[in-house]
């Protein structure tokens, strides 16, 4: 007897029941969709406009040899070993510029920059203080929801942390919690990108005021260039200072010998003894040696000054800082559409799983009653 033909079970998902289920729960989906859309509009409108000021430049410097080698011939005369004083043209590598910009010393200098506020010029530190005191709906909501555990921890352990910091040795700068917050805000404003392949550096500053962002970007660029230049010419500048000091000393000795020789000659004009001649020649020899040292040091001073100029890096500005006219963020349209899409997905997902969740909760409750 023939067995009835068995239709194999299909693993495919039948979309028709799912679509019917979604259609039946369309009101719930629309409600969730509208709630997320309104939430997206509120968040988008609450976000402040941000403006980005940029500057691109290339640091250039020439590689030089020893700047102290030519002074080696004077070591025996000056009584100082200059063999180790040479310029290896070492400086801050461009890859470390981002770390320099984020350092506390750099931020401390930047906080003294004057920026406009309410028709007056105030320091950046005061400007940021006033900005942090401005109420923010979204920020307050985050503070007392997501950030609530941190607030609780701070209320219980904040005093202990302050006591630990206050025990730091004298001479180490101590930042208050307010200063730490301001330093962090400035670090978040500034970003530095180094293109290793092309060799140029891009500095960006993001602020809620276009003029303030441009001022911070320009001053950050100038401060960075100053720090790099000071670090780069440090060896040459130290050698210049030493050479100028040594030259001043030897020049005083030379002028003193000149006066001594002239005085000795005036006092012994009518004397022609051998002792007088020997003393006179010794004074002339000392004066001749002092003159040679003096002239050589004068040359070395000029060479050291030239070396300082050579070691000073040149920054070629590719894209100067300009006050931005258009905001860089937020993209409110994208935020709203993102929330709308997320609301639609959440609404559809809720409609599909609500029956399953209801059955699961019912089973759990019935099981707890039987126990």
GIWOSUL-V5538 format. One record per run of one state. SS is the DSSP state (alpha for helix, beta for strand, coil for the rest). FROM is the first residue (numbers start at 0). TO is the last residue. If there is no record, write none. Layout:
ss=SS from=FROM to=TO
ss=SS from=FROM to=TO
//
This chain:
ss=coil from=0 to=13
ss=alpha from=14 to=23
ss=coil from=24 to=24
ss=alpha from=25 to=45
ss=coil from=46 to=48
ss=beta from=49 to=59
ss=coil from=60 to=67
ss=alpha from=68 to=77
ss=coil from=78 to=92
ss=alpha from=93 to=100
ss=coil from=101 to=102
ss=alpha from=103 to=109
ss=coil from=110 to=112
ss=beta from=113 to=116
ss=coil from=117 to=118
ss=beta from=119 to=122
ss=alpha from=123 to=132
ss=coil from=133 to=135
ss=alpha from=136 to=142
ss=coil from=143 to=146
ss=alpha from=147 to=165
ss=coil from=166 to=175
ss=alpha from=176 to=188
ss=beta from=189 to=193
ss=coil from=194 to=199
ss=beta from=200 to=206
ss=coil from=207 to=208
ss=alpha from=209 to=231
ss=coil from=232 to=232
ss=alpha from=233 to=266
ss=coil from=267 to=272
ss=alpha from=273 to=310
ss=coil from=311 to=312
ss=beta from=313 to=318
ss=coil from=319 to=327
ss=beta from=328 to=328
ss=coil from=329 to=330
ss=alpha from=331 to=369
ss=coil from=370 to=370
//
